[in-house]
Amino acid sequence: MNYFVYVKDILGVKTNLDQFSWNYGTIAPKASAEEFNKCKIKVNIEARKSNDVFEHTIDKENYDKYNYFFAKKNQRKIYYCRDFFFNSKLGFSIEIIDNCNINVVVSKSYYKYVKYRFMNVHSIGYILTDLVSGLLLANGYCSIHCSAVKLNNKTLVIFAPSNTGKTLTATRLCLQEGAEFITEDIAITDGENIYSAPWTSTFSYYNQENYSKLDKLVDTLQDKIMPLQLISLRKKKSAEEFFEKNSILDSSKITDIVLLGKGQNQVIKNKEGMLESIINLNKYEFNYHKSPSMLVFEYFNPDLSIEKMFNVEKSILDNLLNNTNSYRVYADSPLDYTKLITDEIIFSK
């Protein structure tokens, strides 16, 4: 079995797969069993042949149906099965042992062929992202779609709509200003601290020395030709390939919240409307509110209330904003965010 830790001491995966990709990380290095066992949330994933996914004693007629799912009332285990090519089947089962442990069995064909969200068919990576983001809330943690760095004793968590510049800004703050890297796309917070999920790989901007003409061409092609966005044309790179390992922080106490926006260059210190904006950005990345698997779990297990989870998320984020400084940073160009942040927030008098 292989072990991966996506958030130190908080989130780990044990699997017979060589690698596992989801929103919490795409290129995590293998960890030890000891490191995995220290994690608060543990996900066990096993890929099997289609005929071995479900227990042989299962009789579907004894279960209630929910579209392609079947389950029993007040049992925290759901099954999914549908026909595929050449008499094979796409299937998986997910069991929530408790709020900290999840067991997943997935057919190899499902894992191999279902890679993205398409209508109501989701990859195992997306399904587990949604489930885990919900269970983290049950443990007092909220997943957040952000980048984050620490500089001059200030820990900045940077929010922005996708493709606005949060990854670029975090990267430039580290490479140009010497900030310590925390995360570039996904993190977890308890309302006071940020916990890094450093194994994502959405870096679009690199150190100028390493960003070749070929890299620029590939990025341009993927931006212009939509089908190419579904294919990985360049080798994914981790934070360790950009920053020294000892400059990557696992966690830090948050001091400042920054929300990036397009507009005339300026920095406005203001919390008004910030909570609603961050919740909106989170909904774009984490879909536990409308995830088919999450809705099925709630249907058969009313105690797994999505509304309660959402209320916890709002409470954690509200607490975060109440205990930090909040800024809206506007710039005409994404390249201007770095200077505005350093001048007006990090080194302001």
C-alpha positions in Angstrom: 0.0 0.0 0.0 1.1 3.6 -0.6 0.6 6.5 1.8 0.2 10.2 0.9 -0.1 13.2 3.2 -1.8 16.2 1.6 -2.0 18.4 4.7 0.4 17.6 7.5 -1.2 15.9 10.5 -4.7 16.6 9.1 -5.4 14.8 5.8 -3.9 11.6 4.5 -4.6 8.8 1.9 -3.8 5.1 2.0 -4.2 3.4 -1.4 -3.0 0.6 -3.7 -2.8 3.2 -6.4 0.7 4.6 -7.3 -0.6 8.1 -7.1 -3.9 9.9 -6.3 -5.0 13.3 -7.6 -7.7 15.5 -6.2 -8.2 19.1 -5.3 -6.0 18.8 -2.2 -3.0 17.7 -4.3 -1.9 16.2 -7.6 1.8 15.5 -7.1 2.2 14.5 -3.4 5.3 12.5 -2.6 4.9 9.2 -0.9 4.8 9.3 2.9 5.3 6.8 5.7 2.6 4.8 7.4 3.5 6.7 10.6 3.0 10.1 8.9 -0.4 8.8 7.6 -1.5 7.5 11.0 -0.9 10.9 12.5 -3.5 12.5 10.2 -6.9 13.5 11.7 -8.8 12.6 8.5 -7.8 9.3 6.9 -9.0 8.1 3.5 -8.5 4.5 2.5 -8.8 3.9 -1.3 -8.6 0.5 -3.0 -9.0 0.0 -6.8 -10.3 -3.4 -7.8 -11.6 -5.3 -10.8 -15.2 -4.5 -11.6 -16.6 -7.8 -10.3 -14.8 -7.4 -7.0 -16.0 -3.9 -6.1 -19.1 -4.9 -4.1 -19.5 -7.6 -1.5 -20.7 -10.8 -3.1 -23.5 -11.1 -0.5 -25.1 -7.9 -1.7 -28.6 -8.2 -3.1 -29.6 -4.8 -4.7 -33.3 -5.7 -4.3 -32.8 -5.2 -0.6 -31.6 -1.6 -1.0 -33.3 1.7 -1.8 -32.3 3.3 -5.1 -31.3 6.9 -5.7 -30.5 7.2 -9.5 -27.5 5.0 -10.0 -26.8 4.8 -6.2 -28.2 2.3 -3.8 -28.0 2.3 0.0 -30.0 1.7 3.2 -31.5 4.2 5.6 -29.1 5.3 8.4 -26.2 3.2 7.1 -23.2 5.4 6.1 -22.3 3.4 3.1 -23.4 4.1 -0.5 -22.9 2.1 -3.7 -22.8 3.3 -7.3 -23.1 1.1 -10.3 -23.8 1.5 -14.0 -23.1 -0.4 -17.2 -20.1 0.4 -19.3 -18.5 -1.0 -22.5 -18.2 -4.7 -23.2 -20.3 -5.8 -20.3 -18.0 -4.1 -17.8 -19.3 -1.8 -15.1 -18.4 1.5 -13.5 -18.8 1.3 -9.8 -17.6 2.3 -6.4 -18.6 2.1 -2.8 -17.9 4.7 -0.1 -18.3 4.1 3.6 -18.0 6.9 6.2 -16.7 4.9 9.2 -16.9 8.0 11.4 -16.2 11.7 10.9 -12.4 10.9 10.5 -12.2 7.8 8.5 -13.5 6.9 5.0 -13.2 3.6 3.1 -13.5 3.7 -0.7 -13.5 0.8 -3.2 -13.5 1.8 -6.8 -13.5 -0.3 -10.0 -10.3 0.1 -12.0 -12.3 1.1 -15.1 -14.1 3.9 -13.2 -10.8 5.2 -11.9 -9.2 5.0 -15.3 -11.9 6.4 -17.5 -13.8 8.9 -15.3 -11.4 11.8 -14.9 -13.5 14.9 -14.8 -17.0 16.1 -13.8 -19.4 15.4 -16.7 -23.1 16.0 -15.9 -23.7 13.8 -12.8 -20.7 11.5 -13.4 -17.7 12.6 -11.3 -14.2 11.3 -10.9 -13.3 9.7 -7.6 -11.0 12.6 -7.0 -13.8 15.1 -7.2 -16.2 12.9 -5.2 -13.7 12.6 -2.4 -12.8 16.3 -2.5 -16.5 17.1 -1.9 -16.9 14.5 0.9 -13.7 15.4 2.7 -14.4 19.1 2.5 -17.7 18.3 4.3 -16.1 16.0 6.9 -13.4 18.6 7.6 -16.1 20.9 8.7 -17.4 18.3 11.1 -14.0 18.4 12.7 -13.7 22.2 12.9 -11.7 22.8 9.7 -12.7 24.7 6.6 -11.2 24.2 3.2 -10.4 27.5 1.4 -9.5 28.3 -2.2 -6.5 30.7 -1.7 -2.8 31.3 -1.9 -0.8 32.2 1.2 2.7 33.5 2.2 4.4 34.8 5.3 6.6 37.9 5.2 7.8 40.4 7.8 5.9 38.4 10.6 2.6 38.8 8.6 0.8 35.8 7.2 -1.3 36.8 4.2 -4.1 34.6 2.9 -4.9 35.8 -0.7 -8.3 35.1 -2.2 -9.4 35.9 -5.8 -11.5 34.5 -8.6 -9.7 31.9 -10.7 -7.2 33.4 -13.2 -7.1 36.7 -11.4 -3.5 36.3 -10.1 -3.4 34.8 -6.6 -0.8 32.1 -7.6 1.2 34.7 -9.5 1.1 37.1 -6.6 2.2 34.4 -4.0 5.0 33.2 -6.3 6.3 36.7 -6.9 6.2 37.5 -3.2 8.3 34.4 -2.5 10.8 34.8 -5.4 11.2 38.6 -5.4 10.5 39.5 -1.8 11.8 36.5 0.1 8.4 35.5 1.6 7.9 32.0 3.0 5.6 29.9 0.9 2.5 28.3 2.4 0.2 27.4 -0.4 -0.8 28.5 -3.9 -4.3 27.1 -4.5 -5.8 25.2 -1.6 -5.5 25.3 2.2 -7.4 24.5 5.4 -8.2 26.9 8.3 -9.7 26.5 11.7 -10.6 30.2 11.8 -7.2 31.2 13.3 -4.5 29.3 11.6 -3.8 28.2 8.0 -2.6 24.7 7.2 -0.9 24.2 3.9 -1.9 21.8 1.1 1.4 22.4 -0.8 1.1 19.5 -3.4 -1.3 21.2 -5.8 0.2 22.2 -9.1 -1.7 25.1 -10.7 1.4 27.2 -11.2 1.0 29.2 -14.3 3.9 31.6 -13.7 7.4 30.5 -13.1 10.8 32.1 -12.3 11.6 33.9 -15.6 14.8 31.8 -16.0 12.8 28.6 -16.1 9.8 29.8 -18.1 10.8 28.9 -21.7 9.3 29.8 -25.0 7.9 26.3 -25.2 6.2 26.8 -21.9 4.6 30.0 -23.1 3.5 28.3 -26.4 1.9 25.4 -24.5 0.1 27.8 -22.2 -1.2 29.8 -25.1 -2.5 26.7 -27.0 -4.3 25.4 -23.9 -5.8 28.8 -23.3 -7.1 29.1 -26.9 -8.1 25.4 -27.6 -10.5 24.2 -25.1 -10.0 20.4 -25.5 -6.3 20.8 -24.7 -7.3 22.1 -21.3 -8.3 18.5 -20.4 -4.8 17.2 -21.2 -1.6 17.7 -19.2 0.9 18.9 -21.9 3.6 19.9 -19.5 5.1 18.0 -16.5 3.5 19.2 -13.3 5.8 20.9 -10.9 5.6 21.2 -7.2 6.4 24.0 -4.8 9.7 22.4 -3.9 10.9 22.9 -7.5 10.4 26.7 -7.1 11.3 27.4 -3.5 13.7 26.0 -1.0 12.2 23.2 1.0 12.9 24.9 4.3 11.0 28.0 3.1 7.7 26.1 2.8 5.6 26.4 6.0 3.2 23.7 7.1 1.1 26.2 9.1 0.9 29.7 10.4 -1.3 32.0 12.4 -3.2 34.2 9.9 -2.8 38.0 10.3 -4.2 39.5 7.1 -6.8 38.6 4.5 -6.4 39.9 0.9 -9.1 39.8 -1.8 -7.7 40.7 -5.3 -9.8 42.5 -7.9 -9.5 44.2 -11.2 -9.6 48.0 -11.2 -7.6 51.2 -10.6 -4.5 50.5 -8.4 -5.4 50.9 -4.8 -5.7 49.1 -1.4 -8.8 49.4 0.7 -9.0 48.2 4.2 -12.5 47.1 4.7 -14.3 43.9 5.9 -17.7 44.8 4.4 -19.0 42.1 2.0 -15.7 40.1 2.5 -17.4 37.0 4.0 -19.9 36.7 1.2 -17.1 37.0 -1.4 -15.0 34.3 0.2 -17.9 32.0 0.6 -18.7 32.5 -3.1 -15.2 31.7 -4.2 -15.2 28.6 -2.0 -18.4 27.3 -3.6 -16.7 27.5 -7.0 -13.9 25.1 -5.8 -15.7 22.9 -3.2 -19.0 21.4 -4.3 -20.2 19.5 -1.2 -23.4 21.6 -1.3 -24.5 20.0 -4.5 -22.3 16.9 -4.9 -24.4 13.8 -5.9 -22.6 11.5 -3.5 -23.0 14.1 -0.6 -26.7 14.5 -1.4 -27.1 10.7 -1.4 -25.4 10.4 2.0 -27.6 13.1 3.4 -30.7 11.5 2.0 -30.0 8.2 3.7 -28.4 9.8 6.8 -30.1 13.0 7.8 -27.5 13.6 10.5 -25.0 14.3 7.7 -26.7 17.6 7.1 -25.2 19.7 4.3 -26.9 22.8 5.8 -25.2 22.2 9.2 -21.8 21.9 7.4 -22.4 25.1 5.5 -23.3 26.9 8.8 -20.0 25.7 10.3 -18.1 27.0 7.2 -19.7 30.4 7.6 -18.9 30.4 11.3 -15.2 29.5 10.8 -14.8 32.1 8.0 -16.6 34.8 10.0 -14.3 34.1 13.0 -11.3 34.3 10.6 -12.3 37.7 9.4 -13.1 39.0 12.9 -9.6 38.3 14.0 -7.6 39.5 11.1 -7.1 42.6 9.0 -9.0 42.6 5.7 -8.0 44.3 2.5 -9.4 44.6 -1.1 -6.5 45.1 -3.5 -7.3 46.4 -7.0 -4.9 46.5 -9.9 -5.0 47.1 -13.6 -2.4 44.3 -14.2 -1.9 41.1 -12.2 1.8 42.1 -12.1 0.9 45.1 -9.9 -0.6 43.2 -7.0 2.8 42.3 -5.5 4.1 45.9 -5.1 0.7 47.1 -3.8 0.7 44.4 -1.1 4.3 44.9 -0.1 4.0 48.7 0.1 0.6 49.0 1.6 0.2 45.9 3.8 3.4 44.1 4.5 5.8 47.0 5.1 3.2 49.7 5.8 4.0 51.9 8.8 
